[in-house]
Amino acid sequence: MEPLMEDAEYSVREVVLPSLIPVVPEPELERESGERRRGRDVILAVDHGPNSKHAFDWALVHFCRLADTLHLVHAVSSVKNDVVYETSQALMEKLAVEAFQVAMVKSVARVVEGEAGSVICKEAERVKPAAVIMGTRGRSLVRSMLQGSVSEYCFHNCKSAPVIIVPGKEAGDESIVDWTQSGDPKP
């Protein structure tokens, strides 16, 4: 993947989310101030894979809080292809409903055309989120180094927000260690 070009245009299609999700009023908590009261913007890069779903679940449980806005971003080869768009729209709708049911967060969804790493970084530049969260593809360390990965690209090129890479649920990669289950103390 090439470095992010600052002034390059890219195609986007907004996803209209289902009206099943009620409009949530901003919480009025007197003791809360600033970011807590108005919520944060959080970008979550999604695709149809199980590691993406795991990262979504992790974000809802461990990162998102009331009043946050979850920006679901899905990179595709063409936004003009109706089959691709409709499949992406169905995924985004399902995730938006689940985000509301689990964490009471509102969602905004965008299907973006282009190289996944590049468009995720561009969306982060546009939104200025508190974090960009994504899953891993599940490749081995060697294969990932040879072919590159979206998460690695975003980690090195996304300058507007911290990038949180959630390891896959069933990571076959020996470089990923689950410290909670190994019994070993954290390094």
Disulfide bonds with the S-S distance in Angstrom:
none
